[in-house]
């Protein structure tokens, strides 16, 4: 084997590492890419000039680099624009590396099936984690699947490529046994895609499969698919149910709601149901007696003196007054940042913002003069006692904060034992905090600054939900065994649990009073959520797109630079638009904002040229050939990328854009192999013995 042959062989094995890790290990994926690029580059400079063939996209690559440079020159953050631009440009040679590294039809098969096998293994791994997620009924709380190797949205979009390639193989196949194989494997990836619960990826795979059916002229399947989608839309619906129990576990009332019952709260003989987009509803028993239409979806209400305040999904707070029939809106206000939760104690209203700390409102009459405590940043929920605050963080760890004589937060309490993540706070008991972690009840004394474990008469293995009845010491909890208990603290030594009832499934929310225990359960339709503009995800995207358009209008030619946009968000946010992101959840709007009109035209033309070239190569491939299926799959993958990019900035996602360039490289590798095959048949060009034997 000559030196050149060794270089190319090493480069190919590096590409196999690249292919195997496209969906599961970014570090090794990039290691494989850069190693292959280096070895092929050395072979090129040693004289193998035909190694990197022209593809017809070179002008647009150079114009893209120019767009990044111009945006950098006019950016307010040139250092970051240089870094981001370099990261995008350095990945484009993946196209040429893949095309140059595949030396034969055998290499093509080995390379592609290496990717496919490991992609399917990643899907199976994800399904395994998702089963536990499903059993624990976590989807209704998170609106997304588990994070396993990467974020669920990235997992979903990577899986769309696997599905599209497998569908292309299925449509192109002539042998029934192989058709069944491809269909079965596509089903595995489809299950993984559904398990991510990410609509962005669903949009992408839908568009990708539509393109495949058009390319393969399967118009009947296309029509049947459209009919199935229409049927799903017609039968889709949200599920929302409220169940009211007496304290001894007897079901008193049960009813369904039209919205999504985020919380049902007992007030005397009435129940206030925060029905999300359907507003605040008042029930007496199971009869609806009043409904307050709120300006945005509602999460919950909190009693504040003789008034109430509601926490809305757009982070605003409504001050509510009571009427003979129900509630009326008296005022509205906002906290400085991302509102996490509200709590009331000693006549004061406490609000915690994850990004700006605690805000205290002294009375409904002085809403405009709140007191800010920004040092307590990072909390997402808050529970307040007369002397203490329990601050909850995103990882479910906790901090106890002391209150002074006026009810203002002062200092955090350093316990002798660190409160870990995934800890349940059960309530304040006689000035002490009751937690559950390390599979035991734990009593924290903020005065002594010590935490000690408590014995329990029942090992519940963990806590799924808990609620404390306001103005009482009654504590109720649901264990992971789906049993509801009444919990009583016995001095400082033990917790006595008494079983009240078994629950069929974990509720979405749980509240209690001195007479009732209220459970709600919701199952939002992910299909209907596509069209629900009041939902937080959709609403935030609309806000981001408006902001992106405003940025473009202010910087129409070359944009604000290829930078993180979080700093600029605050300049364009409206009062209730608290979402601050570094990107705009839409490829085209983000590019308009960052690279301006020039960059937008270049990138749209760039992708148009790649798709057009791919279609030309597709038409040159033999009918029902393996290479035809791959080119068809690559075109479908491009379409999937573009479809997902309508609601996500996947052009800036390292793993996704790597997959796009990988697909383009496959197409040009096939074009290169067909060219060599044609030259061999016509004897029109002399090329090396390794190509003659391989092709």
C-alpha positions in Angstrom: 0.0 0.0 0.0 1.4 3.4 -1.0 1.7 6.4 1.2 -1.3 8.0 -0.5 -3.4 4.9 -0.2 -2.6 4.7 3.6 -3.7 8.3 4.0 -6.9 7.7 2.2 -7.5 4.5 4.2 -7.0 6.3 7.5 -9.2 9.1 6.3 -12.0 6.6 5.5 -11.8 5.0 8.9 -11.9 8.4 10.5 -15.1 9.0 8.5 -16.6 5.8 9.9 -16.0 7.3 13.4 -17.7 10.4 12.1 -20.7 8.5 10.7 -21.1 6.3 13.8 -21.3 9.3 16.1 -23.6 11.6 14.1 -26.5 11.1 16.5 -24.8 10.3 19.8 -21.3 11.8 20.6 -20.4 15.3 19.3 -16.8 15.2 20.5 -16.0 11.9 18.6 -18.1 13.0 15.7 -16.0 16.2 15.2 -12.8 14.2 15.9 -13.6 11.9 13.1 -14.4 14.8 10.7 -11.3 16.8 11.4 -9.0 13.8 11.2 -10.5 12.8 7.9 -10.2 16.3 6.6 -6.5 16.5 7.7 -5.5 13.2 6.1 -7.3 13.9 2.9 -5.8 17.4 2.8 -2.3 15.9 3.2 -3.1 13.5 0.3 -4.3 16.4 -1.8 -1.2 18.5 -1.3 1.0 15.5 -2.0 -0.3 15.6 -5.5 -3.8 13.9 -5.6 -5.3 17.0 -7.1 -8.5 15.3 -8.3 -9.4 14.3 -4.7 -11.6 17.3 -4.0 -13.8 17.8 -7.0 -15.8 20.9 -7.7 -19.5 20.5 -6.8 -20.9 23.7 -8.2 -21.6 25.3 -4.8 -18.3 26.9 -4.4 -19.4 30.4 -5.3 -22.2 30.3 -2.8 -19.8 29.0 -0.1 -17.6 32.0 -0.7 -20.6 34.4 -0.7 -21.7 32.9 2.6 -18.2 33.6 4.1 -18.5 37.1 2.7 -21.9 37.6 4.4 -20.4 36.5 7.7 -17.5 38.9 7.3 -19.7 41.9 6.4 -22.0 41.1 9.3 -19.0 40.9 11.6 -17.7 44.3 10.4 -21.0 46.0 11.3 -21.6 44.1 14.5 -21.4 45.6 18.0 -19.8 42.3 19.2 -17.2 41.5 16.6 -15.3 39.0 18.8 -18.5 36.8 19.2 -19.5 37.3 15.5 -16.0 36.0 14.5 -16.3 33.0 16.7 -19.9 32.1 15.6 -19.1 32.7 12.0 -16.0 30.6 12.1 -17.9 27.7 13.7 -20.4 27.7 10.9 -17.9 28.0 8.1 -15.6 25.3 9.4 -18.3 22.7 9.1 -19.1 23.3 5.4 -16.0 21.2 4.3 -17.9 18.2 5.7 -19.5 18.1 2.2 -16.1 17.8 0.5 -14.6 15.5 3.1 -17.4 12.9 2.8 -17.4 13.1 -1.0 -13.6 12.7 -1.2 -13.4 10.0 1.5 -15.7 7.5 -0.1 -13.6 5.7 -2.7 -16.0 3.0 -4.0 -19.6 1.8 -4.0 -18.5 -0.6 -1.2 -17.2 2.3 0.8 -20.5 4.1 0.3 -22.5 1.2 1.7 -20.2 0.7 4.7 -20.2 4.4 5.4 -24.0 4.8 5.2 -24.8 1.6 7.1 -22.4 2.6 9.9 -24.4 5.7 10.3 -27.7 3.9 10.2 -26.8 1.1 12.7 -25.6 3.6 15.3 -28.5 6.0 14.7 -30.9 3.1 15.3 -29.0 2.2 18.4 -29.4 5.7 19.6 -33.1 5.5 18.9 -33.4 2.3 20.9 -31.6 3.9 23.8 -33.9 6.9 23.7 -37.0 4.6 23.6 -35.6 2.8 26.7 -35.4 6.0 28.7 -38.7 7.2 27.3 -40.5 4.1 28.6 -39.6 5.0 32.2 -40.6 8.6 31.5 -44.0 7.4 30.2 -44.5 5.1 33.2 -43.8 8.0 35.6 -46.3 10.1 33.6 -43.8 12.9 33.2 -44.9 14.0 29.7 -47.8 16.0 30.9 -45.5 18.1 33.2 -42.6 18.7 30.7 -44.2 18.8 27.3 -41.1 17.0 26.0 -39.3 13.7 26.2 -36.3 13.0 28.4 -32.8 14.4 27.7 -30.6 11.4 27.0 -27.6 12.1 24.8 -28.7 15.6 23.6 -31.7 17.9 24.1 -35.0 16.3 23.0 -35.4 18.8 20.2 -32.0 17.9 18.8 -32.8 14.2 19.3 -36.0 14.7 17.4 -34.5 16.5 14.4 -31.6 14.0 14.2 -34.2 11.2 14.2 -36.1 12.8 11.3 -33.1 12.1 9.1 -33.0 8.5 10.1 -36.7 8.1 9.4 -36.5 9.9 6.0 -33.5 7.7 4.9 -35.3 4.5 6.0 -38.5 5.6 4.2 -36.5 6.3 1.0 -35.0 2.8 1.2 -38.5 1.4 1.7 -40.0 3.3 -1.2 -37.1 2.3 -3.4 -37.0 -1.4 -2.5 -38.3 -4.1 -4.8 -37.9 -7.1 -2.6 -40.7 -7.6 0.0 -38.5 -9.0 2.7 -36.3 -5.9 2.6 -39.4 -3.7 2.4 -40.5 -5.2 5.7 -37.1 -4.7 7.2 -36.9 -1.0 6.2 -40.5 -0.5 7.5 -39.7 -2.2 10.8 -36.6 -0.1 11.3 -38.5 3.1 10.3 -41.1 2.2 12.9 -38.4 2.1 15.6 -37.1 5.5 14.7 -40.7 6.8 14.5 -41.4 5.6 18.0 -38.3 7.5 19.2 -39.4 10.6 17.3 -42.9 10.5 18.9 -41.2 9.9 22.3 -39.3 13.3 22.0 -42.7 15.0 22.0 -41.3 17.8 19.9 -43.6 19.3 17.3 -40.7 21.0 15.4 -39.3 17.5 14.5 -42.8 16.3 13.6 -43.2 19.2 11.1 -39.8 18.4 9.6 -40.4 14.6 9.1 -43.8 15.3 7.7 -42.4 17.6 5.0 -39.5 15.3 4.4 -41.8 12.3 3.7 -44.1 14.4 1.5 -41.0 15.2 -0.7 -40.1 11.6 -0.8 -43.5 10.6 -2.0 -43.4 13.3 -4.7 -40.0 12.2 -5.9 -41.1 8.6 -6.0 -44.5 9.6 -7.5 -46.5 7.8 -4.8 -49.4 10.2 -5.1 -51.9 7.6 -3.8 -49.9 7.3 -0.5 -49.6 11.1 -0.4 -53.4 11.3 -0.6 -54.0 8.7 2.0 -51.5 10.4 4.3 -53.3 13.7 3.9 -56.6 12.0 4.7 -55.1 10.4 7.9 -53.8 13.8 9.0 -57.3 15.3 8.5 -58.9 12.5 10.5 -56.4 13.0 13.4 -57.2 16.8 13.4 -60.9 16.1 13.6 -60.7 13.6 16.5 -57.9 15.3 18.4 -58.9 16.9 21.7 -57.5 18.0 25.1 -58.4 16.0 28.2 -59.0 17.8 31.5 -60.5 16.4 34.6 -61.0 17.6 38.2 -61.7 15.2 41.1 -62.7 16.5 44.6 -62.3 14.1 47.5 -63.2 14.4 51.2 -60.4 14.0 53.7 -61.2 10.3 54.2 -60.6 9.6 50.5 -64.3 9.5 49.3 -64.9 11.0 45.9 -67.3 13.9 46.3 -67.3 15.5 42.8 -65.8 14.7 39.4 -66.1 16.8 36.3 -64.3 17.6 33.0 -63.4 21.1 31.8 -63.1 22.6 28.3 -59.6 24.0 28.9 -56.7 22.5 30.9 -57.3 22.4 34.6 -53.9 23.5 35.8 -55.2 23.8 39.4 -58.4 23.4 41.4 -58.4 25.3 44.7 -61.1 24.9 47.4 -62.4 28.2 48.9 -65.2 27.3 51.4 -67.8 25.3 49.5 -66.6 26.6 46.1 -63.8 25.5 43.9 -61.7 27.9 41.8 -60.4 26.1 38.7 -57.6 27.7 36.7 -58.6 26.3 33.3 -55.7 27.8 31.4 -56.9 29.2 28.1 -60.6 29.0 29.3 -59.9 31.4 32.2 -60.8 31.2 35.9 -63.9 29.1 36.6 -65.9 28.9 39.8 -67.7 25.6 40.6 -70.1 24.7 43.4 -69.8 21.0 43.6 -69.6 19.9 40.0 -71.7 22.8 38.7 -70.1 25.7 36.9 -71.5 29.0 38.4 -69.1 31.6 37.1 -66.3 32.1 34.6 -63.8 35.0 34.4 -62.2 35.4 31.0 -58.6 36.3 31.5 -56.4 38.2 29.0 -54.0 35.3 28.9 -54.0 31.6 30.1 -54.1 31.2 33.9 -52.0 28.9 36.1 -53.3 29.5 39.6 -54.7 32.1 42.1 -53.5 33.0 45.6 -55.6 34.7 48.3 -54.1 38.1 49.3 -56.1 39.6 52.2 -59.6 40.2 50.9 -58.3 40.1 47.3 -56.8 37.4 45.1 -53.9 37.5 42.6 -53.6 35.2 39.6 -50.4 34.0 37.9 -50.8 34.1 34.1 -48.8 32.2 31.5 -47.4 35.4 30.0 -45.9 36.3 33.4 -48.3 39.1 34.3 -50.2 39.1 37.6 -53.9 40.0 37.8 -55.3 41.6 41.0 -58.8 40.1 41.4 -61.6 41.3 43.6 -64.6 39.2 44.6 -68.2 39.8 43.5 -71.4 38.1 44.4 -71.0 35.9 41.3 -67.2 35.3 41.3 -64.3 37.5 40.4 -63.5 40.6 38.5 -60.1 42.0 37.3 -59.1 45.1 39.3 -55.5 45.7 38.2 -52.6 44.0 36.5 -48.8 44.2 37.0 -45.6 42.4 36.3 -42.4 41.5 38.2 -39.0 42.4 36.7 -38.3 39.0 35.2 -39.4 35.4 34.7 -42.1 34.8 37.3 -41.9 31.4 38.9 -44.5 31.4 41.7 -46.5 33.6 44.1 -47.0 33.2 47.8 -48.7 35.2 50.6 -47.8 35.5 54.3 -48.3 38.1 57.0 -50.3 40.1 54.5 -47.4 40.4 52.1 -47.3 39.1 48.5 -44.0 37.4 47.6 -43.0 36.7 44.0 -39.9 34.8 42.8 -38.3 35.4 39.4 -35.7 33.0 38.2 -33.6 35.8 36.8 -34.2 38.7 39.1 -34.8 37.3 42.6 -37.6 38.0 45.1 -40.1 40.8 44.9 -42.3 41.8 47.9 -45.5 43.7 47.6 -46.8 45.2 50.8 -50.4 45.7 49.9 -52.8 45.7 46.9 -52.8 49.5 47.2 -49.0 49.9 46.9 -48.4 47.5 43.9 -46.4 50.3 42.2 -43.8 50.4 45.0 -42.5 46.9 45.4 -39.4 45.9 47.3 -36.7 44.0 45.3 -34.3 41.4 46.6 -32.2 40.5 43.5 -29.5 38.6 45.5 -31.9 35.6 45.8 -31.7 34.8 42.1 -32.3 31.4 40.5 -35.5 30.3 42.3 -38.4 29.0 40.3 -40.9 28.5 43.2 -41.4 29.9 46.7 -43.2 28.8 49.9 -43.4 31.3 52.7 -44.0 30.9 56.5 -44.2 33.7 59.1 -40.4 33.6 59.6 -38.9 31.6 56.7 -38.9 31.2 53.0 -38.3 28.0 51.2 -36.8 28.8 47.8 -37.0 26.0 45.2 -34.5 25.8 42.3 -34.8 24.2 38.9 -33.0 21.0 40.0 -35.4 20.8 43.0 -32.8 21.7 45.5 -33.8 24.2 48.2 -32.6 27.2 50.2 -34.1 28.4 53.5 -34.2 32.2 53.8 -34.8 34.1 57.0 -37.4 36.9 57.2 -36.9 39.9 59.4 -39.6 41.4 61.7 -41.2 43.2 58.7 -41.3 40.0 56.6 -38.4 41.0 54.4 -35.9 38.3 53.3 -32.5 38.7 54.8 -30.0 35.8 54.7 -29.9 32.2 53.6 -29.5 29.5 56.2 -26.4 27.3 55.9 -27.4 23.8 57.2 -25.0 21.2 58.3 -26.3 18.9 55.5 -26.6 20.1 52.0 -30.1 19.8 50.5 -29.6 17.9 47.3 -31.5 18.1 44.0 -34.7 16.1 43.5 -35.8 17.1 47.1 -39.5 17.4 48.0 -40.4 20.3 50.4 -43.4 19.1 52.3 -44.1 22.2 54.5 -43.3 24.3 57.5 -44.0 22.6 60.8 -43.7 24.7 64.0 -41.0 26.9 62.4 -39.1 23.9 61.0 -38.9 22.7 57.4 -40.0 19.1 56.5 -38.2 17.7 53.4 -38.0 14.3 51.8 -34.6 13.3 50.3 -32.2 10.3 50.5 -35.3 8.1 50.8 -36.3 9.5 54.1 -38.2 12.4 55.7 -35.8 15.1 56.9 -36.5 17.8 59.5 -34.5 21.0 59.0 -34.2 23.4 62.0 -33.2 26.8 60.7 -32.4 28.1 64.2 -30.0 25.2 65.0 -29.1 25.0 61.3 -29.2 21.2 61.5 -31.1 18.6 59.4 -31.9 15.2 60.8 -33.7 12.2 59.3 -37.0 11.0 60.7 -38.4 7.6 61.0 -41.6 6.6 59.2 -44.0 3.8 59.7 -44.3 3.3 55.9 -41.5 3.2 53.4 -43.1 5.1 50.5 -40.0 5.0 48.3 -40.4 8.6 47.2 -43.0 11.4 46.9 -44.8 12.3 43.7 -47.1 15.1 45.0 -47.8 16.8 48.3 -50.1 19.6 49.5 -50.6 21.4 52.8 -54.0 22.7 53.8 -53.8 26.5 54.3 -54.1 27.7 57.9 -53.9 24.1 59.2 -51.1 21.6 60.0 -52.7 19.0 57.7 -50.2 17.5 55.2 -51.2 15.2 52.4 -48.9 13.4 50.0 -48.9 10.9 47.2 -46.1 8.4 47.2 -44.5 6.9 44.1 -46.6 3.8 45.0 -49.7 5.9 43.9 -51.2 5.9 47.4 -52.4 9.2 49.1 -51.4 9.5 52.7 -52.2 11.9 55.6 -48.8 12.7 57.2 -48.5 13.7 60.8 -45.2 14.9 62.4 -44.7 13.3 65.8 -42.4 15.6 67.7 -38.9 15.8 66.2 -38.5 12.0 65.7 -41.0 10.5 63.3 -43.6 10.9 60.6 -46.8 8.9 60.9 -48.5 8.1 57.6 -52.1 7.0 57.3 -53.4 5.7 54.0 -56.4 7.6 52.7 -56.9 6.1 49.2 -55.1 4.8 46.1 -54.9 6.9 43.0 -55.1 5.5 39.4 -52.3 7.8 38.2 -50.2 10.7 39.3 -52.2 13.9 39.1 -51.1 17.1 37.4 -51.8 19.2 40.5 -52.9 18.6 44.1 -54.3 21.1 46.6 -56.0 20.7 50.0 -58.2 22.5 52.5 -59.7 21.7 55.9 -62.5 19.8 54.1 -61.3 18.7 50.6 -58.4 17.3 48.6 -58.5 18.4 44.9 -56.7 16.6 42.2 -56.5 17.6 38.5 -55.3 15.7 35.5 -54.7 17.0 32.1 -53.6 15.6 28.8 -53.0 18.4 26.2 -53.3 17.4 22.6 -50.0 17.9 20.9 -51.8 18.0 17.6 -54.1 20.9 18.7 -51.2 22.7 20.2 -49.9 23.5 16.7 -52.8 25.9 16.3 -53.1 27.2 19.9 -51.6 30.7 19.8 -52.2 31.2 23.5 -49.8 28.4 24.4 -46.5 29.6 25.9 -44.3 28.0 23.2 -46.3 29.3 20.3 -46.8 32.7 21.9 -43.0 33.1 22.7 -42.1 32.1 19.1 -44.4 34.8 17.7 -42.8 37.3 20.0 -39.3 36.2 18.9 -40.3 36.5 15.2 -41.6 40.0 15.7 -38.4 40.9 17.5 -36.3 39.4 14.7 -38.2 41.4 12.1 -37.7 44.6 14.2 -33.9 43.8 14.3 -33.9 43.4 10.5 -35.6 46.7 10.0 -33.0 48.4 12.1 -30.1 46.6 10.3 -31.5 45.7 6.9 -28.3 45.2 4.9 -25.8 43.2 7.0 -27.7 42.5 10.2 -26.6 42.8 13.8 -23.8 40.2 13.3 -23.8 36.4 13.9 -24.0 36.7 17.7 -26.0 35.6 20.6 -29.1 37.8 20.5 -30.0 37.6 24.2 -28.4 41.0 24.9 -30.5 42.7 22.2 -33.8 41.1 23.3 -34.4 43.5 26.1 -34.3 46.4 23.6 -37.2 44.9 21.7 -39.3 43.1 24.3 -42.7 44.4 25.2 -43.7 44.6 28.9 -45.1 41.1 29.1 -42.6 39.5 26.8 -40.1 38.1 29.3 -38.6 35.3 27.1 -35.0 36.1 26.3 -33.2 33.8 23.9 -30.0 33.8 22.0 -31.8 32.8 18.8 -35.1 33.4 17.2 -36.6 29.8 16.6 -36.8 30.3 12.9 -33.9 29.9 10.5 -35.0 32.6 8.0 -35.9 35.3 10.5 -32.7 34.6 12.5 -30.6 35.0 9.4 -32.4 38.1 8.4 -31.7 39.6 11.9 -28.0 38.5 12.1 -26.8 38.6 8.6 -29.2 41.0 7.1 -30.8 41.0 3.6 -27.5 40.2 1.9 -26.8 37.1 4.1 -30.5 36.0 3.8 -30.3 36.0 -0.1 -27.0 34.2 -0.1 -28.1 31.4 2.3 -31.5 30.9 0.5 -29.6 30.7 -2.8 -27.0 28.4 -1.3 -29.6 25.9 -0.2 -31.6 26.2 -3.4 -28.4 25.3 -5.4 -27.7 22.3 -3.2 -31.3 21.0 -3.6 -31.2 21.7 -7.3 -27.9 19.9 -7.7 -29.2 17.0 -5.7 -32.3 16.7 -7.8 -30.1 16.7 -11.0 -28.0 13.9 -9.5 -31.2 12.0 -8.4 -32.4 12.0 -12.0 -29.1 10.5 -13.1 -29.2 7.6 -10.7 -30.6 4.2 -12.0 -34.2 3.3 -11.1 -34.5 1.4 -7.9 -30.8 1.5 -7.2 -29.3 1.9 -3.7 -27.7 5.2 -4.6 -31.0 6.5 -5.8 -32.5 5.8 -2.4 -29.7 7.6 -0.7 -30.0 10.7 -2.9 -33.8 10.7 -2.4 -33.3 10.4 1.3 -30.8 13.3 1.3 -33.3 15.5 -0.5 -36.0 14.5 1.9 -33.6 15.2 4.8 -33.0 18.8 3.4 -36.7 19.3 3.3 -37.0 18.0 6.8 -34.3 20.4 7.9 -36.1 23.3 6.3 -39.5 22.3 7.7 -38.1 22.1 11.2 -36.3 25.3 10.7 -39.6 27.2 10.4 -40.0 26.9 14.2 -36.4 26.3 15.3 -33.0 27.8 14.6 -31.5 24.4 13.6 -29.1 26.1 11.2 -27.3 27.1 14.4 -27.5 23.6 15.9 -24.1 22.0 15.5 -25.4 18.4 15.4 -28.2 19.2 12.9 -26.2 21.3 10.4 -23.5 18.5 10.6 -26.2 16.1 9.5 -27.2 18.4 6.6 -23.6 18.7 5.3 -23.3 14.9 5.8 -26.3 14.4 3.5 -25.0 16.8 0.9 -21.6 15.0 1.0 -23.4 11.7 0.4 -25.0 13.1 -2.7 -21.8 14.5 -4.2 -20.0 11.2 -3.3 -22.6 9.3 -5.4 -22.2 11.8 -8.2 -18.4 11.4 -8.1 -18.7 7.5 -8.2 -21.1 7.7 -11.1 -18.7 9.9 -12.9 -15.8 7.5 -12.4 -18.0 4.6 -13.5 -18.9 6.4 -16.7 -15.2 7.3 -17.4 -14.2 3.7 -16.9 -16.9 2.5 -19.3 -15.9 5.1 -21.9 -12.1 4.8 -21.2 -12.1 8.6 -21.2 -9.7 9.1 -18.4 -6.9 7.3 -16.7 -7.2 7.0 -13.0 -5.4 5.0 -10.3 -5.5 1.3 -9.9 -7.3 1.5 -6.5 -10.2 3.3 -8.2 -10.2 0.8 -11.1 -10.5 -2.2 -8.7 -12.9 -0.5 -6.4 -15.4 0.8 -9.0 
